[in-house]
Amino acid sequence: MLDLATAEIREKILNDVVFMRLRSVIGVIFIVHGLQKFNELFANALTNMGLPAELQIPIAFAEIIPGIWQSITREQS
């Protein structure tokens, strides 16, 4: 017979695993999307919008760093 305490522990572990995977996937999406910003086409798109091409690197890092942070940190409950 499964008691209530064991069921609650299993549910909490399952929630932790699901949220950890979800945070990792979102982090990887941010990283990949940020890495695409190092493409020369993005620099050209910036200049077409009237922005200097030098903004390419800060914009890319603005997506990569939170993606890494999202992937390696754990949500505090």
N, C-alpha and C positions, 0 to 999 in steps of 0.2 A: 504494500500500500504506500502510495506516495503522499507524504505529508505536505502541508501548505508551505512550510519554510523552504523545503527543497525545491518546490515548484517556483517560488519567488526568486531563489538564487539562480536557477536555470534561466528564468526569464530575463533577469538582470544581465547575465553573461551573454545571452543571445542579443540583447539590445546593445551591449558594448561592442560585440563583434560586428553587428550590422552598421552601427554608427562609425566604427573605425574604418570599415571598408568604404563607406560612403564618403567620409572625409578624405580618404586616400584617393578615391576616384576623382573627386572634385579637385584635389590638389594636382593630380596628374593632368587634368584638363587645363588648369591654369598654367602649368609649366609648359605644356605643348603649345598652347596658344601664345604664350610669351616668347617661346623660341622661334615661332614663325615671324615675330617682329624683327628679327635680325636679317630678314630677306631684303635684298636691294629694292624689290618692288614696293615694300612698305615705306622705304625712304623716299621713293619717288611719289608715292601717294601723299606723304606728309608735305612735300614741296608743292604738290598740286593744290593742297588745302591752304597754302600760304604759311605753313609752319616750317621752321628750319629742320633740315634732315638730321641735325645733331640730337634732336629729341628722340630719335629712334632708340637709343640705348636706355635712357631713363624710363621710357614707356615700356620697353621689354622687361627691364628689371622690376618695374612696378607690378608686373603680372607674375614673373618667375618667383620672386622672393615670397609673396604671400602663398603661392602654390606649394613651395617647399615647406613653409611654416604650417600650412594646412595639413600637409601629409605627415609631418613628423610629430606634431603636438597632439595631445589627447585632451578632449573636452573635459573640463572640470565640472562634476555634478554636485 
